[in-house]
Every structure is written in structure tokens, then in C-alpha cells.
Amino acid sequence: MAAATMDLGTENNPYMGFVYTSFQERAIFVSHGNTARLAKEGGDPVLARICGTVAADEKRHENAYVRIVEKLLEVDPTGAMMAIAYMMRHKITMPAHLVYDGRDPHLFDHFSAVAQRLGVYTAGDYADIMEFLIVRWRLEKLKGLTSEGKRAQDFVCGLPPIIRRLQERAEEQARKNKINVNFSWIFNKEVLL
């Protein structure tokens, strides 16, 4: 029996892998931090503390991966910039996109819609992470790029406003097209998307 594998879209390229983990670790830090805040506001200090601990741990992971990408940008600016652009073109998707409860083939999309509506993790957070990494990695000021690397730089640095416009459209669609979905892992509870 073969072991199950998960394709993160990094094509076995270590540059892409470190870009993916830099983004993914920050996304988990943000989502758990937001969940901690919501739990505290909702009167559950234990859950808030647990989520806060997980967020802090993810922040440490993020710092390690971000520093690795910083070094890659230093020693191979075009190669690293091309990897960042590739990952952003193909979108960073969390490993949970593979979650399946045996019933709902769109489970991750439904879960994501709830997370967006509650403010656990939003398209705005995605854009914020992009902006954070662009600034942290000094991508707008990166020198020594080939023409292909420069095009990748322009693409990546131009993404946050595009993502924010898409977020606005998606939020408008969500307001217009509300549906209820049952989540099997919470006793088939019907949740508004």
C-alpha cells in the first residue's frame, strides 16, 4: 500500500517550498491569532490561550522560513523572485484544501467561506500577508534581476491591490448568494455561508 502524499504545488523545488512555507506559516499565525481573539471576545479564555500558543509557535516557524527566502534572494535574486512569482501565480493554498468528510465534495470551500465571514482568515489577510512579505523581503527594491526576474518582481509587487479588488467582489457575491450548508463534523449543523 502506497503512502498518501500531498502536492503543495512546489514541484519539488526548494525555493518554491520555502516560499510556500513562509506564506503558509504566516497564514496559520494570522488565522490562529484571529481565532484566539474571537474566542476571547466570545468568553472562552482557554480556547483563546490555546490558539494564542499555536499562533506564537507558527510565528517562530514563519521567521525561520522567511529568513531562508531572504538568503535565497541575496544569493540568487532572479531564481528566488521567479519562485515567488510562480507560487503567487498558482496561489498558496493551505494543506486543508484536501480535507474531505466523505460527503461534501466542496467541504474546504464551504469551510473557507465560514472562516471568511467570521474573520478567522479572509482574502484581506491573504493580501496583508503578500504586502508583509513584499516589504520584509524588500521585493520592490530588489536589484540584480534579469529581465524575466524584473517581470516577476512587477507581477508580485502588483498583486495586493488586485487581491483586494477580488475580495470586494467576492464579499458582494457572498452577500447576494447566501446558502446554508451542513457540516458533518459538527453534528450536521446547518451553517450560513
C-alpha positions in Angstrom: 0.0 0.0 0.0 1.5 3.3 -1.1 1.7 6.2 1.4 -0.6 9.2 0.8 1.2 12.3 -0.4 0.2 15.9 -0.6 1.0 18.1 -3.6 1.6 21.6 -2.4 2.4 22.8 -5.9 6.1 23.4 -5.3 7.3 20.9 -8.0 10.0 19.6 -5.7 11.7 22.9 -6.0 13.2 24.0 -2.6 12.9 27.7 -3.5 9.2 27.3 -4.1 8.9 25.1 -0.9 10.4 27.9 1.2 8.2 30.5 -0.4 5.2 28.3 0.3 6.1 27.6 3.9 6.9 31.3 4.5 3.4 32.3 3.4 1.6 29.2 4.9 3.2 29.6 8.4 2.2 33.3 8.4 -1.4 32.4 7.3 -1.7 29.9 10.2 -0.2 32.5 12.6 -2.9 35.0 11.4 -5.8 32.6 11.5 -5.0 31.2 14.9 -4.4 34.7 16.2 -7.8 35.8 14.9 -9.4 32.7 16.4 -7.8 33.5 19.8 -9.2 37.0 19.6 -12.7 35.7 18.7 -12.5 33.1 21.4 -11.6 35.7 24.0 -14.4 38.0 22.8 -16.8 35.1 23.0 -15.8 34.4 26.6 -13.6 31.3 26.1 -10.2 32.2 27.7 -9.0 28.6 27.5 -9.5 28.3 23.7 -8.1 31.8 23.3 -4.9 30.7 25.2 -4.6 27.5 23.2 -5.0 29.3 19.9 -2.6 32.1 21.0 0.0 29.4 21.9 -0.4 27.8 18.4 -0.1 31.3 16.8 3.1 32.0 18.6 4.6 28.7 17.6 3.6 29.3 13.9 5.3 32.8 14.2 8.6 31.1 15.1 8.3 28.8 12.1 7.5 31.7 9.8 10.5 33.6 11.0 12.8 30.7 10.1 11.3 30.2 6.6 11.2 34.0 5.8 14.9 34.3 6.7 15.7 31.4 4.4 14.0 33.1 1.5 15.8 36.4 2.4 19.1 34.5 2.0 17.9 33.0 -1.4 17.0 36.5 -2.6 20.5 37.6 -1.6 22.4 34.8 -3.3 20.1 34.2 -6.3 17.8 37.1 -6.7 16.3 36.1 -10.1 15.8 32.4 -9.1 14.2 33.3 -5.8 12.0 36.1 -7.4 10.9 33.6 -10.1 9.9 31.1 -7.4 7.9 33.7 -5.5 6.1 34.7 -8.7 5.4 31.1 -9.6 3.8 30.4 -6.2 1.8 33.6 -6.4 0.5 32.8 -9.9 -0.6 29.4 -8.7 -1.9 30.7 -5.4 -0.9 29.5 -2.0 -3.5 27.0 -0.8 -3.5 25.7 2.7 -3.0 21.9 3.2 -6.5 21.7 4.5 -7.8 22.1 0.9 -7.6 18.3 0.7 -10.0 17.8 3.7 -12.9 15.6 2.9 -15.6 14.2 5.2 -16.9 11.6 2.8 -20.0 13.7 2.0 -19.3 17.2 0.8 -17.0 17.4 -2.2 -16.8 21.2 -1.6 -16.0 21.0 2.1 -12.9 23.2 2.0 -14.7 25.9 0.0 -17.6 25.9 2.5 -15.2 25.9 5.5 -13.3 28.8 3.9 -16.5 30.8 3.3 -17.3 30.5 7.0 -13.8 31.5 8.0 -14.0 34.5 5.7 -17.4 35.5 7.1 -16.3 35.2 10.7 -13.0 36.9 10.2 -10.8 33.9 11.0 -9.0 34.1 7.7 -10.0 36.4 4.9 -8.9 37.4 1.4 -7.8 40.6 3.1 -5.5 38.6 5.3 -4.1 36.9 2.1 -3.4 40.4 0.7 -1.9 41.6 4.0 0.5 38.6 4.0 1.5 39.4 0.5 2.2 43.0 1.5 4.1 41.9 4.6 6.4 39.6 2.6 6.9 42.2 -0.2 8.1 44.6 2.5 10.0 42.1 4.6 11.9 40.7 1.5 12.3 44.2 0.1 11.0 42.9 -3.2 10.2 46.3 -4.7 13.9 47.3 -4.2 15.5 44.1 -5.3 18.4 44.6 -7.6 20.4 42.3 -9.9 17.4 40.8 -11.6 17.3 39.6 -15.2 14.5 40.9 -17.4 12.5 37.8 -16.6 13.1 38.4 -12.9 12.1 42.0 -13.2 8.8 40.9 -14.8 8.3 38.5 -11.9 9.0 41.3 -9.5 6.5 43.6 -11.1 3.9 40.9 -11.1 4.3 40.0 -7.4 4.5 43.6 -6.2 1.3 44.4 -8.1 -0.7 41.6 -6.5 -2.1 43.1 -3.2 -4.4 45.7 -4.8 -5.7 43.1 -7.3 -6.4 40.6 -4.4 -8.2 43.4 -2.5 -10.4 44.1 -5.5 -11.2 40.4 -5.9 -12.0 40.3 -2.2 -14.5 43.2 -2.6 -16.3 41.4 -5.5 -16.3 38.1 -3.5 -17.8 39.7 -0.5 -20.5 41.3 -2.6 -21.3 38.0 -4.2 -21.5 36.3 -0.8 -24.0 39.0 0.4 -26.2 38.3 -2.6 -25.9 34.5 -2.7 -26.3 33.2 0.9 -26.7 29.5 1.3 -26.9 27.1 4.1 -24.5 24.1 4.3 -24.5 21.2 6.8 -21.1 20.4 8.4 -20.8 16.7 9.2 -18.2 17.2 11.9 -20.4 19.5 14.0 -23.3 17.0 14.0 -24.6 18.1 10.6 -25.2 21.6 11.9 -26.5 23.9 9.2 -24.3 27.0 8.8 -24.9 30.1 6.7 -22.3 30.8 4.1 
